[in-house]
Amino acid sequence: MFKLLLFIGIIVGVYYVFFAKKKSLKAPENDLSLEEAMIPCATCDTYIQSKEALMSAGKYYCCSECLKNKDKK
């Protein structure tokens, strides 16, 4: 009985060492989630990527025209 349990334990151990996918604990280096975040324009509510947005006074704008007209909304 002990030999059978030992044999099964060895088989399971070999499986985990060679075939089981290992999970990475560190974040991926090319994480593009922040660059691709879509945010609304403060003036016209058009969604734009955060890397292309213009920021003024803590608010995001889609273009210079909306930035000039920021007080009209």
mmCIF file of the N, C-alpha and C atoms, coordinates in Angstrom:
data_MODEL
# 
_entry.id   MODEL 
# 
loop_
_atom_site.group_PDB 
_atom_site.id 
_atom_site.type_symbol 
_atom_site.label_atom_id 
_atom_site.label_alt_id 
_atom_site.label_comp_id 
_atom_site.label_asym_id 
_atom_site.label_entity_id 
_atom_site.label_seq_id 
_atom_site.pdbx_PDB_ins_code 
_atom_site.Cartn_x 
_atom_site.Cartn_y 
_atom_site.Cartn_z 
_atom_site.occupancy 
_atom_site.B_iso_or_equiv 
_atom_site.pdbx_formal_charge 
_atom_site.auth_seq_id 
_atom_site.auth_comp_id 
_atom_site.auth_asym_id 
_atom_site.auth_atom_id 
_atom_site.pdbx_PDB_model_num 
ATOM 1   N N  . MET A 1 1  ? 0.834   -1.198 0.000   1.00 0.00 ? 1  MET A N  1 
ATOM 2   C CA . MET A 1 1  ? 0.000   0.000  0.000   1.00 0.00 ? 1  MET A CA 1 
ATOM 3   C C  . MET A 1 1  ? 0.877   1.260  0.000   1.00 0.00 ? 1  MET A C  1 
ATOM 4   N N  . PHE A 1 2  ? 1.924   1.232  0.848   1.00 0.00 ? 2  PHE A N  1 
ATOM 5   C CA . PHE A 1 2  ? 2.810   2.386  0.924   1.00 0.00 ? 2  PHE A CA 1 
ATOM 6   C C  . PHE A 1 2  ? 3.533   2.607  -0.397  1.00 0.00 ? 2  PHE A C  1 
ATOM 7   N N  . LYS A 1 3  ? 3.910   1.535  -1.071  1.00 0.00 ? 3  LYS A N  1 
ATOM 8   C CA . LYS A 1 3  ? 4.604   1.641  -2.350  1.00 0.00 ? 3  LYS A CA 1 
ATOM 9   C C  . LYS A 1 3  ? 3.690   2.258  -3.405  1.00 0.00 ? 3  LYS A C  1 
ATOM 10  N N  . LEU A 1 4  ? 2.411   1.919  -3.375  1.00 0.00 ? 4  LEU A N  1 
ATOM 11  C CA . LEU A 1 4  ? 1.444   2.464  -4.325  1.00 0.00 ? 4  LEU A CA 1 
ATOM 12  C C  . LEU A 1 4  ? 1.268   3.971  -4.101  1.00 0.00 ? 4  LEU A C  1 
ATOM 13  N N  . LEU A 1 5  ? 1.136   4.385  -2.858  1.00 0.00 ? 5  LEU A N  1 
ATOM 14  C CA . LEU A 1 5  ? 0.995   5.814  -2.553  1.00 0.00 ? 5  LEU A CA 1 
ATOM 15  C C  . LEU A 1 5  ? 2.266   6.579  -2.907  1.00 0.00 ? 5  LEU A C  1 
ATOM 16  N N  . LEU A 1 6  ? 3.413   5.996  -2.681  1.00 0.00 ? 6  LEU A N  1 
ATOM 17  C CA . LEU A 1 6  ? 4.676   6.620  -3.033  1.00 0.00 ? 6  LEU A CA 1 
ATOM 18  C C  . LEU A 1 6  ? 4.797   6.770  -4.551  1.00 0.00 ? 6  LEU A C  1 
ATOM 19  N N  . PHE A 1 7  ? 4.407   5.741  -5.277  1.00 0.00 ? 7  PHE A N  1 
ATOM 20  C CA . PHE A 1 7  ? 4.448   5.781  -6.743  1.00 0.00 ? 7  PHE A CA 1 
ATOM 21  C C  . PHE A 1 7  ? 3.514   6.867  -7.290  1.00 0.00 ? 7  PHE A C  1 
ATOM 22  N N  . ILE A 1 8  ? 2.311   6.964  -6.755  1.00 0.00 ? 8  ILE A N  1 
ATOM 23  C CA . ILE A 1 8  ? 1.348   7.997  -7.186  1.00 0.00 ? 8  ILE A CA 1 
ATOM 24  C C  . ILE A 1 8  ? 1.890   9.380  -6.841  1.00 0.00 ? 8  ILE A C  1 
ATOM 25  N N  . GLY A 1 9  ? 2.511   9.522  -5.690  1.00 0.00 ? 9  GLY A N  1 
ATOM 26  C CA . GLY A 1 9  ? 3.096   10.804 -5.297  1.00 0.00 ? 9  GLY A CA 1 
ATOM 27  C C  . GLY A 1 9  ? 4.215   11.227 -6.235  1.00 0.00 ? 9  GLY A C  1 
ATOM 28  N N  . ILE A 1 10 ? 5.030   10.279 -6.643  1.00 0.00 ? 10 ILE A N  1 
ATOM 29  C CA . ILE A 1 10 ? 6.114   10.587 -7.578  1.00 0.00 ? 10 ILE A CA 1 
ATOM 30  C C  . ILE A 1 10 ? 5.556   10.993 -8.941  1.00 0.00 ? 10 ILE A C  1 
ATOM 31  N N  . ILE A 1 11 ? 4.545   10.293 -9.408  1.00 0.00 ? 11 ILE A N  1 
ATOM 32  C CA . ILE A 1 11 ? 3.905   10.627 -10.699 1.00 0.00 ? 11 ILE A CA 1 
ATOM 33  C C  . ILE A 1 11 ? 3.322   12.040 -10.641 1.00 0.00 ? 11 ILE A C  1 
ATOM 34  N N  . VAL A 1 12 ? 2.614   12.370 -9.577  1.00 0.00 ? 12 VAL A N  1 
ATOM 35  C CA . VAL A 1 12 ? 2.021   13.711 -9.430  1.00 0.00 ? 12 VAL A CA 1 
ATOM 36  C C  . VAL A 1 12 ? 3.126   14.763 -9.347  1.00 0.00 ? 12 VAL A C  1 
ATOM 37  N N  . GLY A 1 13 ? 4.194   14.481 -8.628  1.00 0.00 ? 13 GLY A N  1 
ATOM 38  C CA . GLY A 1 13 ? 5.310   15.427 -8.518  1.00 0.00 ? 13 GLY A CA 1 
ATOM 39  C C  . GLY A 1 13 ? 5.969   15.679 -9.856  1.00 0.00 ? 13 GLY A C  1 
ATOM 40  N N  . VAL A 1 14 ? 6.191   14.643 -10.642 1.00 0.00 ? 14 VAL A N  1 
ATOM 41  C CA . VAL A 1 14 ? 6.789   14.794 -11.976 1.00 0.00 ? 14 VAL A CA 1 
ATOM 42  C C  . VAL A 1 14 ? 5.867   15.608 -12.872 1.00 0.00 ? 14 VAL A C  1 
ATOM 43  N N  . TYR A 1 15 ? 4.570   15.365 -12.774 1.00 0.00 ? 15 TYR A N  1 
ATOM 44  C CA . TYR A 1 15 ? 3.615   16.129 -13.584 1.00 0.00 ? 15 TYR A CA 1 
ATOM 45  C C  . TYR A 1 15 ? 3.716   17.621 -13.274 1.00 0.00 ? 15 TYR A C  1 
ATOM 46  N N  . TYR A 1 16 ? 3.715   17.982 -11.994 1.00 0.00 ? 16 TYR A N  1 
ATOM 47  C CA . TYR A 1 16 ? 3.769   19.394 -11.623 1.00 0.00 ? 16 TYR A CA 1 
ATOM 48  C C  . TYR A 1 16 ? 5.105   20.041 -11.973 1.00 0.00 ? 16 TYR A C  1 
ATOM 49  N N  . VAL A 1 17 ? 6.168   19.306 -11.920 1.00 0.00 ? 17 VAL A N  1 
ATOM 50  C CA . VAL A 1 17 ? 7.482   19.869 -12.232 1.00 0.00 ? 17 VAL A CA 1 
ATOM 51  C C  . VAL A 1 17 ? 7.619   20.133 -13.723 1.00 0.00 ? 17 VAL A C  1 
ATOM 52  N N  . PHE A 1 18 ? 7.151   19.209 -14.566 1.00 0.00 ? 18 PHE A N  1 
ATOM 53  C CA . PHE A 1 18 ? 7.409   19.308 -15.994 1.00 0.00 ? 18 PHE A CA 1 
ATOM 54  C C  . PHE A 1 18 ? 6.232   19.807 -16.831 1.00 0.00 ? 18 PHE A C  1 
ATOM 55  N N  . PHE A 1 19 ? 5.000   19.570 -16.400 1.00 0.00 ? 19 PHE A N  1 
ATOM 56  C CA . PHE A 1 19 ? 3.861   19.852 -17.267 1.00 0.00 ? 19 PHE A CA 1 
ATOM 57  C C  . PHE A 1 19 ? 2.914   20.937 -16.772 1.00 0.00 ? 19 PHE A C  1 
ATOM 58  N N  . ALA A 1 20 ? 2.884   21.217 -15.522 1.00 0.00 ? 20 ALA A N  1 
ATOM 59  C CA . ALA A 1 20 ? 1.962   22.221 -14.993 1.00 0.00 ? 20 ALA A CA 1 
ATOM 60  C C  . ALA A 1 20 ? 2.459   23.612 -15.374 1.00 0.00 ? 20 ALA A C  1 
ATOM 61  N N  . LYS A 1 21 ? 1.546   24.464 -15.790 1.00 0.00 ? 21 LYS A N  1 
ATOM 62  C CA . LYS A 1 21 ? 1.899   25.846 -16.129 1.00 0.00 ? 21 LYS A CA 1 
ATOM 63  C C  . LYS A 1 21 ? 2.154   26.618 -14.847 1.00 0.00 ? 21 LYS A C  1 
ATOM 64  N N  . LYS A 1 22 ? 3.233   27.349 -14.861 1.00 0.00 ? 22 LYS A N  1 
ATOM 65  C CA . LYS A 1 22 ? 3.593   28.126 -13.681 1.00 0.00 ? 22 LYS A CA 1 
ATOM 66  C C  . LYS A 1 22 ? 3.022   29.531 -13.802 1.00 0.00 ? 22 LYS A C  1 
ATOM 67  N N  . LYS A 1 23 ? 2.441   30.016 -12.720 1.00 0.00 ? 23 LYS A N  1 
ATOM 68  C CA . LYS A 1 23 ? 1.876   31.357 -12.703 1.00 0.00 ? 23 LYS A CA 1 
ATOM 69  C C  . LYS A 1 23 ? 2.969   32.354 -12.355 1.00 0.00 ? 23 LYS A C  1 
ATOM 70  N N  . SER A 1 24 ? 2.973   33.449 -13.082 1.00 0.00 ? 24 SER A N  1 
ATOM 71  C CA . SER A 1 24 ? 3.958   34.486 -12.825 1.00 0.00 ? 24 SER A CA 1 
ATOM 72  C C  . SER A 1 24 ? 3.453   35.402 -11.719 1.00 0.00 ? 24 SER A C  1 
ATOM 73  N N  . LEU A 1 25 ? 4.305   35.691 -10.770 1.00 0.00 ? 25 LEU A N  1 
ATOM 74  C CA . LEU A 1 25 ? 3.915   36.563 -9.664  1.00 0.00 ? 25 LEU A CA 1 
ATOM 75  C C  . LEU A 1 25 ? 4.141   38.031 -9.966  1.00 0.00 ? 25 LEU A C  1 
ATOM 76  N N  . LYS A 1 26 ? 4.982   38.349 -10.938 1.00 0.00 ? 26 LYS A N  1 
ATOM 77  C CA . LYS A 1 26 ? 5.227   39.750 -11.250 1.00 0.00 ? 26 LYS A CA 1 
ATOM 78  C C  . LYS A 1 26 ? 4.340   40.200 -12.418 1.00 0.00 ? 26 LYS A C  1 
ATOM 79  N N  . ALA A 1 27 ? 4.071   41.466 -12.465 1.00 0.00 ? 27 ALA A N  1 
ATOM 80  C CA . ALA A 1 27 ? 3.222   42.023 -13.508 1.00 0.00 ? 27 ALA A CA 1 
ATOM 81  C C  . ALA A 1 27 ? 3.952   42.004 -14.849 1.00 0.00 ? 27 ALA A C  1 
ATOM 82  N N  . PRO A 1 28 ? 3.212   41.872 -15.944 1.00 0.00 ? 28 PRO A N  1 
ATOM 83  C CA . PRO A 1 28 ? 3.865   41.905 -17.243 1.00 0.00 ? 28 PRO A CA 1 
ATOM 84  C C  . PRO A 1 28 ? 4.526   43.256 -17.492 1.00 0.00 ? 28 PRO A C  1 
ATOM 85  N N  . GLU A 1 29 ? 5.682   43.222 -18.153 1.00 0.00 ? 29 GLU A N  1 
ATOM 86  C CA . GLU A 1 29 ? 6.430   44.454 -18.369 1.00 0.00 ? 29 GLU A CA 1 
ATOM 87  C C  . GLU A 1 29 ? 5.769   45.351 -19.409 1.00 0.00 ? 29 GLU A C  1 
ATOM 88  N N  . ASN A 1 30 ? 5.076   44.784 -20.353 1.00 0.00 ? 30 ASN A N  1 
ATOM 89  C CA . ASN A 1 30 ? 4.439   45.563 -21.414 1.00 0.00 ? 30 ASN A CA 1 
ATOM 90  C C  . ASN A 1 30 ? 2.950   45.720 -21.140 1.00 0.00 ? 30 ASN A C  1 
ATOM 91  N N  . ASP A 1 31 ? 2.617   46.211 -19.970 1.00 0.00 ? 31 ASP A N  1 
ATOM 92  C CA . ASP A 1 31 ? 1.217   46.395 -19.602 1.00 0.00 ? 31 ASP A CA 1 
ATOM 93  C C  . ASP A 1 31 ? 0.690   47.656 -20.262 1.00 0.00 ? 31 ASP A C  1 
ATOM 94  N N  . LEU A 1 32 ? -0.196  47.492 -21.252 1.00 0.00 ? 32 LEU A N  1 
ATOM 95  C CA . LEU A 1 32 ? -0.719  48.619 -22.014 1.00 0.00 ? 32 LEU A CA 1 
ATOM 96  C C  . LEU A 1 32 ? -2.090  49.069 -21.514 1.00 0.00 ? 32 LEU A C  1 
ATOM 97  N N  . SER A 1 33 ? -2.557  48.524 -20.397 1.00 0.00 ? 33 SER A N  1 
ATOM 98  C CA . SER A 1 33 ? -3.901  48.851 -19.937 1.00 0.00 ? 33 SER A CA 1 
ATOM 99  C C  . SER A 1 33 ? -4.056  50.324 -19.588 1.00 0.00 ? 33 SER A C  1 
ATOM 100 N N  . LEU A 1 34 ? -3.011  50.967 -19.076 1.00 0.00 ? 34 LEU A N  1 
ATOM 101 C CA . LEU A 1 34 ? -3.110  52.389 -18.749 1.00 0.00 ? 34 LEU A CA 1 
ATOM 102 C C  . LEU A 1 34 ? -3.099  53.251 -20.007 1.00 0.00 ? 34 LEU A C  1 
ATOM 103 N N  . GLU A 1 35 ? -2.351  52.833 -21.020 1.00 0.00 ? 35 GLU A N  1 
ATOM 104 C CA . GLU A 1 35 ? -2.289  53.604 -22.254 1.00 0.00 ? 35 GLU A CA 1 
ATOM 105 C C  . GLU A 1 35 ? -3.594  53.505 -23.034 1.00 0.00 ? 35 GLU A C  1 
ATOM 106 N N  . GLU A 1 36 ? -4.315  52.393 -22.898 1.00 0.00 ? 36 GLU A N  1 
ATOM 107 C CA . GLU A 1 36 ? -5.513  52.175 -23.670 1.00 0.00 ? 36 GLU A CA 1 
ATOM 108 C C  . GLU A 1 36 ? -6.784  52.541 -22.914 1.00 0.00 ? 36 GLU A C  1 
ATOM 109 N N  . ALA A 1 37 ? -6.671  53.148 -21.761 1.00 0.00 ? 37 ALA A N  1 
ATOM 110 C CA . ALA A 1 37 ? -7.843  53.507 -20.981 1.00 0.00 ? 37 ALA A CA 1 
ATOM 111 C C  . ALA A 1 37 ? -8.627  54.594 -21.713 1.00 0.00 ? 37 ALA A C  1 
ATOM 112 N N  . MET A 1 38 ? -9.927  54.402 -21.818 1.00 0.00 ? 38 MET A N  1 
ATOM 113 C CA . MET A 1 38 ? -10.789 55.368 -22.492 1.00 0.00 ? 38 MET A CA 1 
ATOM 114 C C  . MET A 1 38 ? -11.446 56.248 -21.430 1.00 0.00 ? 38 MET A C  1 
ATOM 115 N N  . ILE A 1 39 ? -11.332 57.554 -21.619 1.00 0.00 ? 39 ILE A N  1 
ATOM 116 C CA . ILE A 1 39 ? -11.884 58.505 -20.667 1.00 0.00 ? 39 ILE A CA 1 
ATOM 117 C C  . ILE A 1 39 ? -12.754 59.508 -21.418 1.00 0.00 ? 39 ILE A C  1 
ATOM 118 N N  . PRO A 1 40 ? -13.793 60.044 -20.774 1.00 0.00 ? 40 PRO A N  1 
ATOM 119 C CA . PRO A 1 40 ? -14.661 61.002 -21.456 1.00 0.00 ? 40 PRO A CA 1 
ATOM 120 C C  . PRO A 1 40 ? -14.088 62.422 -21.418 1.00 0.00 ? 40 PRO A C  1 
ATOM 121 N N  . CYS A 1 41 ? -14.344 63.155 -22.467 1.00 0.00 ? 41 CYS A N  1 
ATOM 122 C CA . CYS A 1 41 ? -13.976 64.569 -22.524 1.00 0.00 ? 41 CYS A CA 1 
ATOM 123 C C  . CYS A 1 41 ? -14.878 65.323 -21.546 1.00 0.00 ? 41 CYS A C  1 
ATOM 124 N N  . ALA A 1 42 ? -14.331 66.265 -20.833 1.00 0.00 ? 42 ALA A N  1 
ATOM 125 C CA . ALA A 1 42 ? -15.100 67.019 -19.835 1.00 0.00 ? 42 ALA A CA 1 
ATOM 126 C C  . ALA A 1 42 ? -16.124 67.945 -20.480 1.00 0.00 ? 42 ALA A C  1 
ATOM 127 N N  . THR A 1 43 ? -15.929 68.309 -21.755 1.00 0.00 ? 43 THR A N  1 
ATOM 128 C CA . THR A 1 43 ? -16.841 69.230 -22.426 1.00 0.00 ? 43 THR A CA 1 
ATOM 129 C C  . THR A 1 43 ? -17.903 68.503 -23.243 1.00 0.00 ? 43 THR A C  1 
ATOM 130 N N  . CYS A 1 44 ? -17.481 67.596 -24.129 1.00 0.00 ? 44 CYS A N  1 
ATOM 131 C CA . CYS A 1 44 ? -18.422 66.989 -25.072 1.00 0.00 ? 44 CYS A CA 1 
ATOM 132 C C  . CYS A 1 44 ? -18.723 65.526 -24.779 1.00 0.00 ? 44 CYS A C  1 
ATOM 133 N N  . ASP A 1 45 ? -18.140 64.946 -23.736 1.00 0.00 ? 45 ASP A N  1 
ATOM 134 C CA . ASP A 1 45 ? -18.353 63.547 -23.334 1.00 0.00 ? 45 ASP A CA 1 
ATOM 135 C C  . ASP A 1 45 ? -17.966 62.523 -24.400 1.00 0.00 ? 45 ASP A C  1 
ATOM 136 N N  . THR A 1 46 ? -17.086 62.889 -25.323 1.00 0.00 ? 46 THR A N  1 
ATOM 137 C CA . THR A 1 46 ? -16.547 61.954 -26.295 1.00 0.00 ? 46 THR A CA 1 
ATOM 138 C C  . THR A 1 46 ? -15.443 61.155 -25.620 1.00 0.00 ? 46 THR A C  1 
ATOM 139 N N  . TYR A 1 47 ? -15.453 59.842 -25.798 1.00 0.00 ? 47 TYR A N  1 
ATOM 140 C CA . TYR A 1 47 ? -14.425 59.011 -25.181 1.00 0.00 ? 47 TYR A CA 1 
ATOM 141 C C  . TYR A 1 47 ? -13.173 58.987 -26.050 1.00 0.00 ? 47 TYR A C  1 
ATOM 142 N N  . ILE A 1 48 ? -12.042 59.204 -25.393 1.00 0.00 ? 48 ILE A N  1 
ATOM 143 C CA . ILE A 1 48 ? -10.747 59.225 -26.069 1.00 0.00 ? 48 ILE A CA 1 
ATOM 144 C C  . ILE A 1 48 ? -9.749  58.444 -25.225 1.00 0.00 ? 48 ILE A C  1 
ATOM 145 N N  . GLN A 1 49 ? -8.642  58.023 -25.851 1.00 0.00 ? 49 GLN A N  1 
ATOM 146 C CA . GLN A 1 49 ? -7.608  57.331 -25.099 1.00 0.00 ? 49 GLN A CA 1 
ATOM 147 C C  . GLN A 1 49 ? -6.906  58.318 -24.180 1.00 0.00 ? 49 GLN A C  1 
ATOM 148 N N  . SER A 1 50 ? -6.550  57.866 -23.002 1.00 0.00 ? 50 SER A N  1 
ATOM 149 C CA . SER A 1 50 ? -5.935  58.755 -22.021 1.00 0.00 ? 50 SER A CA 1 
ATOM 150 C C  . SER A 1 50 ? -4.591  59.290 -22.496 1.00 0.00 ? 50 SER A C  1 
ATOM 151 N N  . LYS A 1 51 ? -3.874  58.527 -23.334 1.00 0.00 ? 51 LYS A N  1 
ATOM 152 C CA . LYS A 1 51 ? -2.577  59.010 -23.809 1.00 0.00 ? 51 LYS A CA 1 
ATOM 153 C C  . LYS A 1 51 ? -2.724  60.119 -24.851 1.00 0.00 ? 51 LYS A C  1 
ATOM 154 N N  . GLU A 1 52 ? -3.899  60.264 -25.457 1.00 0.00 ? 52 GLU A N  1 
ATOM 155 C CA . GLU A 1 52 ? -4.126  61.306 -26.455 1.00 0.00 ? 52 GLU A CA 1 
ATOM 156 C C  . GLU A 1 52 ? -4.885  62.509 -25.901 1.00 0.00 ? 52 GLU A C  1 
ATOM 157 N N  . ALA A 1 53 ? -5.329  62.422 -24.670 1.00 0.00 ? 53 ALA A N  1 
ATOM 158 C CA . ALA A 1 53 ? -6.155  63.472 -24.090 1.00 0.00 ? 53 ALA A CA 1 
ATOM 159 C C  . ALA A 1 53 ? -5.313  64.661 -23.651 1.00 0.00 ? 53 ALA A C  1 
ATOM 160 N N  . LEU A 1 54 ? -5.949  65.813 -23.654 1.00 0.00 ? 54 LEU A N  1 
ATOM 161 C CA . LEU A 1 54 ? -5.334  67.040 -23.133 1.00 0.00 ? 54 LEU A CA 1 
ATOM 162 C C  . LEU A 1 54 ? -5.864  67.225 -21.710 1.00 0.00 ? 54 LEU A C  1 
ATOM 163 N N  . MET A 1 55 ? -4.992  67.569 -20.789 1.00 0.00 ? 55 MET A N  1 
ATOM 164 C CA . MET A 1 55 ? -5.406  67.708 -19.395 1.00 0.00 ? 55 MET A CA 1 
ATOM 165 C C  . MET A 1 55 ? -5.209  69.141 -18.941 1.00 0.00 ? 55 MET A C  1 
ATOM 166 N N  . SER A 1 56 ? -6.236  69.676 -18.282 1.00 0.00 ? 56 SER A N  1 
ATOM 167 C CA . SER A 1 56 ? -6.164  71.019 -17.729 1.00 0.00 ? 56 SER A CA 1 
ATOM 168 C C  . SER A 1 56 ? -7.007  71.048 -16.461 1.00 0.00 ? 56 SER A C  1 
ATOM 169 N N  . ALA A 1 57 ? -6.432  71.515 -15.388 1.00 0.00 ? 57 ALA A N  1 
ATOM 170 C CA . ALA A 1 57 ? -7.111  71.644 -14.091 1.00 0.00 ? 57 ALA A CA 1 
ATOM 171 C C  . ALA A 1 57 ? -7.702  70.311 -13.636 1.00 0.00 ? 57 ALA A C  1 
ATOM 172 N N  . GLY A 1 58 ? -7.014  69.203 -13.915 1.00 0.00 ? 58 GLY A N  1 
ATOM 173 C CA . GLY A 1 58 ? -7.458  67.893 -13.460 1.00 0.00 ? 58 GLY A CA 1 
ATOM 174 C C  . GLY A 1 58 ? -8.553  67.269 -14.301 1.00 0.00 ? 58 GLY A C  1 
ATOM 175 N N  . LYS A 1 59 ? -8.908  67.876 -15.425 1.00 0.00 ? 59 LYS A N  1 
ATOM 176 C CA . LYS A 1 59 ? -9.941  67.337 -16.314 1.00 0.00 ? 59 LYS A CA 1 
ATOM 177 C C  . LYS A 1 59 ? -9.321  67.026 -17.664 1.00 0.00 ? 59 LYS A C  1 
ATOM 178 N N  . TYR A 1 60 ? -9.905  66.053 -18.361 1.00 0.00 ? 60 TYR A N  1 
ATOM 179 C CA . TYR A 1 60 ? -9.404  65.631 -19.662 1.00 0.00 ? 60 TYR A CA 1 
ATOM 180 C C  . TYR A 1 60 ? -10.284 66.186 -20.780 1.00 0.00 ? 60 TYR A C  1 
ATOM 181 N N  . TYR A 1 61 ? -9.634  66.595 -21.871 1.00 0.00 ? 61 TYR A N  1 
ATOM 182 C CA . TYR A 1 61 ? -10.334 67.150 -23.030 1.00 0.00 ? 61 TYR A CA 1 
ATOM 183 C C  . TYR A 1 61 ? -9.849  66.444 -24.289 1.00 0.00 ? 61 TYR A C  1 
ATOM 184 N N  . CYS A 1 62 ? -10.743 66.310 -25.273 1.00 0.00 ? 62 CYS A N  1 
ATOM 185 C CA . CYS A 1 62 ? -10.407 65.564 -26.483 1.00 0.00 ? 62 CYS A CA 1 
ATOM 186 C C  . CYS A 1 62 ? -9.624  66.402 -27.489 1.00 0.00 ? 62 CYS A C  1 
ATOM 187 N N  . CYS A 1 63 ? -9.809  67.714 -27.490 1.00 0.00 ? 63 CYS A N  1 
ATOM 188 C CA . CYS A 1 63 ? -9.101  68.558 -28.450 1.00 0.00 ? 63 CYS A CA 1 
ATOM 189 C C  . CYS A 1 63 ? -8.946  69.970 -27.866 1.00 0.00 ? 63 CYS A C  1 
ATOM 190 N N  . SER A 1 64 ? -8.186  70.777 -28.556 1.00 0.00 ? 64 SER A N  1 
ATOM 191 C CA . SER A 1 64 ? -7.962  72.140 -28.073 1.00 0.00 ? 64 SER A CA 1 
ATOM 192 C C  . SER A 1 64 ? -9.241  72.975 -28.147 1.00 0.00 ? 64 SER A C  1 
ATOM 193 N N  . GLU A 1 65 ? -10.131 72.630 -29.062 1.00 0.00 ? 65 GLU A N  1 
ATOM 194 C CA . GLU A 1 65 ? -11.401 73.351 -29.178 1.00 0.00 ? 65 GLU A CA 1 
ATOM 195 C C  . GLU A 1 65 ? -12.264 73.136 -27.926 1.00 0.00 ? 65 GLU A C  1 
ATOM 196 N N  . CYS A 1 66 ? -12.325 71.898 -27.447 1.00 0.00 ? 66 CYS A N  1 
ATOM 197 C CA . CYS A 1 66 ? -13.074 71.622 -26.218 1.00 0.00 ? 66 CYS A CA 1 
ATOM 198 C C  . CYS A 1 66 ? -12.390 72.244 -25.009 1.00 0.00 ? 66 CYS A C  1 
ATOM 199 N N  . LEU A 1 67 ? -11.073 72.331 -25.043 1.00 0.00 ? 67 LEU A N  1 
ATOM 200 C CA . LEU A 1 67 ? -10.340 72.962 -23.955 1.00 0.00 ? 67 LEU A CA 1 
ATOM 201 C C  . LEU A 1 67 ? -10.651 74.447 -23.870 1.00 0.00 ? 67 LEU A C  1 
ATOM 202 N N  . LYS A 1 68 ? -10.805 75.095 -25.035 1.00 0.00 ? 68 LYS A N  1 
ATOM 203 C CA . LYS A 1 68 ? -11.160 76.517 -25.049 1.00 0.00 ? 68 LYS A CA 1 
ATOM 204 C C  . LYS A 1 68 ? -12.584 76.743 -24.587 1.00 0.00 ? 68 LYS A C  1 
ATOM 205 N N  . ASN A 1 69 ? -13.483 75.802 -24.890 1.00 0.00 ? 69 ASN A N  1 
ATOM 206 C CA . ASN A 1 69 ? -14.899 75.940 -24.554 1.00 0.00 ? 69 ASN A CA 1 
ATOM 207 C C  . ASN A 1 69 ? -15.255 75.222 -23.253 1.00 0.00 ? 69 ASN A C  1 
ATOM 208 N N  . LYS A 1 70 ? -14.309 75.050 -22.352 1.00 0.00 ? 70 LYS A N  1 
ATOM 209 C CA . LYS A 1 70 ? -14.551 74.266 -21.147 1.00 0.00 ? 70 LYS A CA 1 
ATOM 210 C C  . LYS A 1 70 ? -15.560 74.899 -20.188 1.00 0.00 ? 70 LYS A C  1 
ATOM 211 N N  . ASP A 1 71 ? -15.766 76.184 -20.259 1.00 0.00 ? 71 ASP A N  1 
ATOM 212 C CA . ASP A 1 71 ? -16.699 76.840 -19.356 1.00 0.00 ? 71 ASP A CA 1 
ATOM 213 C C  . ASP A 1 71 ? -18.131 76.819 -19.861 1.00 0.00 ? 71 ASP A C  1 
ATOM 214 N N  . LYS A 1 72 ? -18.373 76.394 -21.088 1.00 0.00 ? 72 LYS A N  1 
ATOM 215 C CA . LYS A 1 72 ? -19.718 76.427 -21.656 1.00 0.00 ? 72 LYS A CA 1 
ATOM 216 C C  . LYS A 1 72 ? -20.595 75.262 -21.245 1.00 0.00 ? 72 LYS A C  1 
ATOM 217 N N  . LYS A 1 73 ? -20.048 74.213 -20.690 1.00 0.00 ? 73 LYS A N  1 
ATOM 218 C CA . LYS A 1 73 ? -20.873 73.060 -20.314 1.00 0.00 ? 73 LYS A CA 1 
ATOM 219 C C  . LYS A 1 73 ? -21.516 73.244 -18.971 1.00 0.00 ? 73 LYS A C  1 
# 
